[in-house]
Each structure stands twice: as C-alpha cells, then as structure tokens.
Amino acid sequence: MAQADEADGSQFAAQVTSQRTRAEVQAEASTVSSTRNFHPAGSDVLPPMASTVDRSTVHAQAVERARSGDAHRGEATMM
C-alpha cells in the first residue's frame, strides 16, 4: 500500500536558527544598493582617450588605407 504526503513539501521544512536579529539583517540589506559595484571585476568602462589628431586627418588616413587595399575586412578564418 502506498501513501502520499503533502504536495507542498512541508515535511522537508528546514529548521533554521539565526544568530542575528531581523533588524540587523534589514539594516545590512538597506546598505547593499549604495555600496554595490555594478561592473564585475575587470569590466569597468574606461574613460574616453584624449587624442591629438583631428577628425579630418583620421578620415583621410582611413580613406587612403581603404583605397590602397591595406585595410582588413572582417575576420579571416582557416578551415
């Protein structure tokens, strides 16, 4: 004969004994958002680099390189 138990899993309820009060946990949780780093380690966004070359010079160099066939086009893949 088989017998079923409660479907909510209440027979497996964990018995937890905490050393901290509810107020201590809430106080710690309220400080997390102000101290959290939203950029994972090593992925911080760098500030823009300062350049001494003006836009028209860079554009002229790009056009010259494209016309000479020296510019790379996409990735080369070896099969």
Secondary structure, 3 states (H helix, E strand, C coil): CCCCCCCCCHHHCCCCCCCCCHHHHHHHHHHHHHHCCCCCCCCCCCCCCCCCCCHHHHHHHHHHHHHHCCCCCCCCCCC
